C-alpha cells in the first residue's frame, strides 16, 4: 500500500496531513484520534458526510473500508472521483450529492459515519438521531469538528458554533458511549458508539 510523493500525492498512509489538507497541524491529531487502530476499517462500510475534495474518503478507502462520500448539490463529485481513480480506489470509494436531508439516506447500512467540520453546520438535536439511524448496531460516528473556544473567544471565528457541552450531551442521549478529546483548544474529536 506504499506510494510515494509524485505530483503532490501522499507518501503513504502515514501522511495523514496530506489527506487532511487545510490546517493539518490542527486537524491531523483529531483524525488520528478517531481512526485509532487503522486495521479496524478493513472490510467495513463508511459513509462520509461532506466529502469536499474526497481526500478523507480516499484515506478510509486505503485503510480498507468501502466508502461512500456524500455532499450537497453545489459540490462537484468529479474531482473526488478522479482522486479515487488516481489512488486505485475507484472500486472501493464513490461520491455523490444528496439533498442534505440525512433521513433520505439508507438506514442501518454503515459501520462508520465520518464528518470533518460538518457537524457545526447541522442542528445537533436533529443530526444526532439521524446519524445514529444510519449506523448498524455497534457502529461508530467519528467526528473531527471545531471546538467551542473559551472565554468568548469563539466570536473571533467565522463560525460561532462548535463542539461543546451541549453537543456532547445531545450525542450522549442517542449513543451508548461518547468519547471526546480536544486538540490545541481548536479542534475536537468525537467517537460515538451506537
Secondary structure as UniProt FT lines:
FT   TURN            7..8
FT   TURN            13..14
FT   HELIX           16..20
FT   TURN            22..23
FT   HELIX           24..35
FT   HELIX           38..41
FT   TURN            42..43
FT   STRAND          45..49
FT   TURN            52..53
FT   HELIX           55..62
FT   TURN            63..64
FT   STRAND          66..72
FT   TURN            73..74
FT   HELIX           78..86
FT   TURN            87..88
FT   TURN            90..92
FT   STRAND          93..98
FT   HELIX           102..104
FT   TURN            107..108
FT   STRAND          110..116
FT   HELIX           119..121
FT   HELIX           124..134
FT   STRAND          135..147
FT   TURN            150..152
FT   HELIX           153..156
FT   HELIX           165..174
FT   STRAND          177..183
FT   TURN            184..186
FT   STRAND          187..193
//
